[in-house]
Amino acid sequence: IGLLKKSREVCSGSPLNIPLFGGGLSRTGIKTNIIVNVILIAIFEESKKCKITDEIRIILPKNRKKDIYLSNILKDWR
């Protein structure tokens, strides 16, 4: 959330890239799809308060591709 608040000031309409990393390093055991959903929830919550920037991209690592089910995320967020 702090990243998103700071991005309002810094991005000035430019795209914001949020890399998805660290989930495995912290050894929390949280599934990758859940981490993506938490990021999306934070984006939506902060966007309700005020626009963050024109475009936000969540960068997914290629080596975690088998762990990320984009079709499920899309279905859940429709």
Secondary structure, DSSP 8 states (H G I E B T S, - for coil): -HHHHHHHHHHTTS-EEEE--STTTTT----HHHHHHHHHHHHHHHHHHS---S-EEEE--GGGGGG--HHHHHHHT-
